[in-house]
Amino acid sequence: VIEARGWRMVVINRRGFGFNQLKNPTFIQKNETADLDFVTKRIQEIYPHANLYMMGVSAGANHGANYLGRVKSDTPIKAFVGISSPFNIGRISFTMKHNTRGFIFSKILANNMKDLYRFHAHNPHFQNIMKAHKLNVDSLDRKLDKQSTCWQVDKYITHKLGGHDSVYDYYIDISS
């Protein structure tokens, strides 16, 4: 139905997410929007007369809103729909521990992130990123096992991989 109406869909996974192998030594970066900016501009080059619309759900909604906030009007995106965006990632990550559903969700997200880091652990690019941030690849499994919530995983490793000084800086940078 969508194709019959002339629409094309593109799904974008953030670099290193979606269990895709890293192809260069960049994983979670300070400017989380560079890849999204590249893809939208590339699509516009290929289809110069196409209207581009963006939709994101949850973290994808935050990512899209963050992108549009950074690029302002310098984008080919005509409209954006964000569904259930966690606008303040730090506050959400920290406060999830105060209610049962949030705590369970935080543990699930933490486990998914730990699985993602373990997936990349043997990738030479990921190993170089770890070394550049003074993280020990050999002790990754053991240390990840001790982190049980999003906040703990982000405080232990995620903010460092992105080149942030603290988990707070990381959350401010990625929040929309």
N, C-alpha and C positions, 0 to 999 in steps of 0.2 A: 504494500500500500504506500509506504513512504517513498520507495524508489519510483513507483508509478507516477508520483506527484513531482518527480524531479529532485527530490531531496537526497542527499548523501550524508552518511553518518560516519564520524570518526571517534574512536575511543582512545583516550590518551591516559596511559599509566605514568605516574611520576617515575623519574629515573630510578631504576633499581627495584621498583615495586612491581607487583604482578608476577613475581618470580621469573623475571627476565634477567638474563646474565648482563652484568655490567660490561660495557665495551670500551670504557675509558675510566680513568681514576676520579670520577665525580659521582657522588651518591646523593646524600642530602646536602644541599648547598645553601649558603646564606640567602642568595636570591632565588627563592623557590620558583619564581615565575619565568626564568629564562627559557626553559624548554617549552613552556606553554606559549610564550611570545613567539618563539621560533616556529612552532607548528602552525599557529594561526596565520602568521605571515606567509609561510610556505604554501599553505592551502590557498591563500588569496592569490599567490603568484600562479598557481596551477589553474585555479578557477577565478579569474579576475572579475567576472561579472556575477559571481555567486554571493548571495547574502549569507553571512556567517552568524550563527546563533550558538550560544553556549549554555549548557545545563550542567549542574553539578549537584550531587547528593552528599550530605554530611561533609566529610573532609574534602570531597571534590567541590562542594559548594563554597567552602572556605577558600580553597585554592583558587577557584575562579574569581571570587570577590576580591581576594588579595591581588591577583593579577590585574584585574580591571582598576583597582585602586592605585596600583603602581604605574600602569601605563597611561592612565587617564584617557584622553581621546586618541592617543596614538595606537589604535588597534582597529582591525577590520571587523570586530564583533559588533553586530547591530543591536543585539539584545541578549540578556543573561537571565536565567532562571536558577535561583539557588534554593534547594530544598533541604531544610533541617541543618542549616549551617551553624557550626560551633564557632561563633565569631570570636570569642575569647578563649583560646585553647588552654591557656594556663589556668584560668579560673575553673574551667570545666574539668581538666585533668586533676587538679588538686581537690576539688569538691566532690568528685565521684565517689570518694571513699566514705562519704557521710550518709549515703543511703544504699540500701541493698541492691537495687537494680544498677545503680552507678558503679558500685564496687564490683559486681559481677561483670559488667561491661568493660570496666577498666582492666580486669584480669584477662578477659578474652582479647582485648586489643593488645595488651602487653605480651601475651603468648604469641599473637600473630606477628608482632614486631620481632620478638626473639626468634621465631621461626625464620623470618626474613633475614635477620643477621646471620643465623646459622647457615642458611642457604648460600649466602655470599662468602662465608668464611674461607672457602678454598679458592676463591677467585683472586688471581694476582692483583687486580685493580683494587679490590676491597682490602686486601692485605696491605697494599701500599697506603691506602687511605688511613687504615688503622695505625700503621707505623708513623705516618705524618702527624697524627694527633696523639702520639705516645700511648696508644692502646695496644695491649698485648694480645695478639691473635691466639696464641697458645692457651691463654687462660679465659678466652671468651666464653666458652660453654659453662665453665664453673662459675664465673661471675654473673652471667646472665641468669643462671638458675636461682640466684639470690634475689633477683628483681621480680616482683610479682604484680605490680601495677604499672599503668602508663607512666605515671609520674616518676617512679623508680627507674624504669627503663630509659626514659628520656633524660633523667638526671645522670644516670651511669654512662650512657653511650651516645644517644641520639644528638644531644646538643653539641657534643664534641665532634662528631662526624661532620656536622654542618659548619664547624669553625666558630661556634658561639662560645663566649666566655662562661656562660651559665645556662641552666635550663630556663631561667627567667628570660634571658635575652633571646633564647631560641623561641619561646612561646610568644614573645612580643613580635618577633620578626615574622612568624608564620600566621599570626592572627590577623583577621580582616577587620 
